[in-house]
Every structure is written in C-alpha cells, then in structure tokens.
Amino acid sequence: MQKFSIREAFKFGWETFKKYPVFLISVVLIMGIISYLPGMLNSSMTNNGQDYNPLVGIISLVAYVLQLIVSMGVIKIAITLARGGKPEWDDLYTQYPKFFNYFIASILYGLMVLVGLIVFVVPGIYLAIKFQMYSYLIVDKNLGPIEALKQSSIITKGSMWNLFLFGLTAVVVIIVGAMLFLVGLLIAAPVAMVAGGYVYNKLSK
C-alpha cells in the first residue's frame, strides 16, 4: 500500500519553502560552510606550498562533529515543519545529546550498505532504503542505534519502491538546482529536505 505521495511530498516541500525562504536558505548555507571549510583551508595551504598542517586535521574533526550535530538539527527542523510547527534556530544544535547514538548508527548503516554494495549492488541499495529512516527515529524518538535501525526496517516495509523513486526524484531535483548556477541549489536542497521530513512523518504514522 502506498503510504505517501512523492508529488505531495515535494509540493509540501515547495509550499513550506515559500513560508520560510530566508530561514531554510540560511540552514543550507550553514551546512555548506561546515562541510567545505576544512577542504578549502587544506587546499589553500597546499597551494601555498605548505606541508600538511595538524591544525587542519583538528579543524576537520571539529567540523565533522559539528556537521553531525547540525545534520540532526536539520532533521529536527524537517520533522517540525512536516507536522505544521514553526522551526527555531535552536533546533540546529539542541540535538547534541543524541550525538553518540547518531554517530554509531551512522557507522552501522554505512557498513551494512557498503557490504551490500560489495556483495552485489542491488542488496546495497535495498539496505540503504530499508534502514534510511534511522536518523529521523533517533532525532524524533530518541532511540538507540540498533533500535532505530530496527524501527526503520518496520516503517519502510511496503514502501521500498516508493522510497527508491522518492530518493531518485530528490537527486534529480538537487542536480537540476546545482546546474542553475548553484543558486537553484539554495532552493532545491531545502525543498528536498522538507520533503524528506514529510515522508518520514507519513511513514511513522
């Protein structure tokens, strides 16, 4: 049984973006800065002929931790918007108590998908879709790593094909946005983000 509509998910994402354009664009920019700053610093030092600087490694580690915390915040914002709530700036960092659960679950998820891809591509894709909602469940219900993965396998049951098409659509939307001189990405990324929260909210019911 189809538990959500891909069209409705992206329509909701677009309508929500129009309500909070500055907020959502700012969130995407913050994520981008945290993700690319360490690489930019390392590239700058390399171009200047400097050897590897340990400081870059420290900055990269700090940036990685911040990226995970902000990622949880983004998920919290997407879920809040999907449920008709108003997002707050505090949401970007207040999920930090769940960091280790999120970190461990991300490692387990990545290993499962990697093994599936190595064995044969299709199992990897299947596992990626089946367990993808673990991050939402950790943020939303404060579950542990194993329990979040188990619950993801339950709520995604019966929606695997629809989730695959949704993910494919999200990738296309983001690619098209990136092709529009990257400016479109500032719209496409938030729309896809909110659409993801909409899908989780439908499945979790």
LUMKOL-579999 format. One record per residue (C-alpha): x, y, z; residue in one letter. Coordinates in steps of 0.1 Angstrom, whole numbers, padded with zeros to 4 digits, always signed. Layout:
BEGIN
XYZA
...
//
This chain:
BEGIN
+0000+0000+0000M
+0013+0034-0009Q
+0019+0053+0024K
+0029+0086+0008F
+0028+0105-0025S
+0060+0117-0040I
+0043+0145-0057R
+0026+0156-0025E
+0059+0154-0006A
+0077+0178-0030F
+0046+0200-0032K
+0047+0203+0006F
+0084+0210+0005G
+0079+0238-0020W
+0050+0254-0002E
+0069+0252+0031T
+0100+0268+0015F
+0079+0297+0004K
+0068+0303+0040K
+0104+0302+0054Y
+0128+0310+0025P
+0154+0330+0044V
+0155+0305+0073F
+0158+0275+0051L
+0184+0290+0028I
+0204+0301+0058S
+0203+0265+0071V
+0216+0252+0038V
+0244+0278+0038L
+0255+0269+0073I
+0256+0232+0063M
+0277+0240+0032G
+0302+0261+0052I
+0307+0234+0078I
+0311+0208+0051S
+0335+0226+0028Y
+0356+0249+0051L
+0382+0222+0061P
+0388+0212+0025G
+0391+0249+0015M
+0417+0255+0043L
+0437+0224+0033N
+0436+0234-0004S
+0447+0269+0004S
+0477+0257+0025M
+0487+0232-0002T
+0486+0258-0029N
+0509+0280-0008N
+0535+0252-0007G
+0529+0244+0030Q
+0532+0208+0043D
+0501+0193+0059Y
+0492+0213+0090N
+0479+0193+0120P
+0456+0223+0127L
+0437+0214+0095V
+0431+0179+0109G
+0418+0193+0142I
+0395+0217+0123I
+0383+0188+0101S
+0375+0167+0132L
+0356+0196+0148V
+0338+0203+0116A
+0328+0167+0113Y
+0313+0167+0148V
+0295+0200+0141L
+0283+0186+0108Q
+0266+0156+0126L
+0251+0178+0152I
+0237+0202+0126V
+0225+0173+0105S
+0204+0162+0134M
+0192+0197+0138G
+0182+0198+0101V
+0162+0166+0106I
+0145+0181+0137K
+0136+0211+0116I
+0123+0190+0087A
+0101+0169+0111I
+0088+0201+0129T
+0078+0216+0096L
+0062+0184+0084A
+0040+0185+0115R
+0030+0221+0110G
+0053+0235+0136G
+0075+0266+0134K
+0113+0259+0131P
+0137+0276+0156E
+0173+0284+0153W
+0179+0265+0185D
+0169+0233+0167D
+0202+0233+0148L
+0223+0225+0179Y
+0200+0213+0207T
+0201+0177+0194Q
+0237+0172+0205Y
+0228+0148+0234P
+0219+0123+0208K
+0253+0126+0191F
+0268+0092+0200F
+0236+0073+0191N
+0235+0091+0158Y
+0273+0086+0152F
+0272+0048+0160I
+0240+0042+0139A
+0256+0061+0110S
+0286+0038+0111I
+0265+0007+0113L
+0243+0019+0085Y
+0273+0028+0063G
+0289-0006+0069L
+0257-0025+0060M
+0252-0006+0028V
+0289-0009+0019L
+0289-0047+0024V
+0257-0049+0004G
+0272-0029-0025L
+0304-0050-0024I
+0285-0083-0025V
+0262-0070-0052F
+0249-0036-0060V
+0212-0043-0055V
+0214-0056-0019P
+0233-0024-0010G
+0206-0002-0025I
+0179-0023-0007Y
+0196-0019+0027L
+0202+0018+0021A
+0164+0023+0016I
+0153-0001+0042K
+0173+0015+0071F
+0174+0051+0059Q
+0149+0064+0085M
+0172+0056+0114Y
+0184+0092+0117S
+0148+0105+0119Y
+0139+0080+0145L
+0169+0089+0167I
+0161+0126+0165V
+0123+0122+0168D
+0120+0093+0193K
+0155+0093+0209N
+0161+0057+0201L
+0193+0039+0204G
+0213+0029+0173P
+0201-0007+0170I
+0165+0001+0179E
+0165+0030+0154A
+0177+0006+0126L
+0151-0020+0135K
+0122+0005+0136Q
+0134+0019+0102S
+0130-0016+0087S
+0095-0017+0101I
+0082+0017+0090I
+0097+0014+0055T
+0081-0020+0049K
+0057-0019+0019G
+0072+0014+0007S
+0105+0004-0007M
+0098+0011-0043W
+0082+0044-0035N
+0111+0054-0013L
+0135+0045-0041F
+0116+0067-0065L
+0115+0095-0040F
+0152+0093-0035G
+0158+0093-0072L
+0135+0123-0076T
+0153+0142-0048A
+0187+0136-0065V
+0173+0149-0098V
+0158+0180-0081V
+0192+0188-0064I
+0212+0182-0096I
+0189+0205-0116V
+0192+0231-0088G
+0230+0228-0089A
+0230+0233-0127M
+0212+0266-0123L
+0245+0284-0114F
+0243+0268-0080L
+0217+0294-0070V
+0189+0269-0076G
+0206+0246-0051L
+0196+0270-0024L
+0160+0263-0032I
+0162+0226-0043A
+0181+0215-0012A
+0156+0229+0014P
+0126+0216-0007V
+0141+0181-0007A
+0150+0184+0030M
+0114+0193+0040V
+0100+0167+0016A
+0121+0141+0034G
+0106+0152+0067G
+0071+0149+0052Y
+0079+0113+0040V
+0091+0103+0075Y
+0061+0118+0091N
+0038+0098+0068K
+0056+0065+0074L
+0060+0070+0112S
+0022+0072+0115K
//
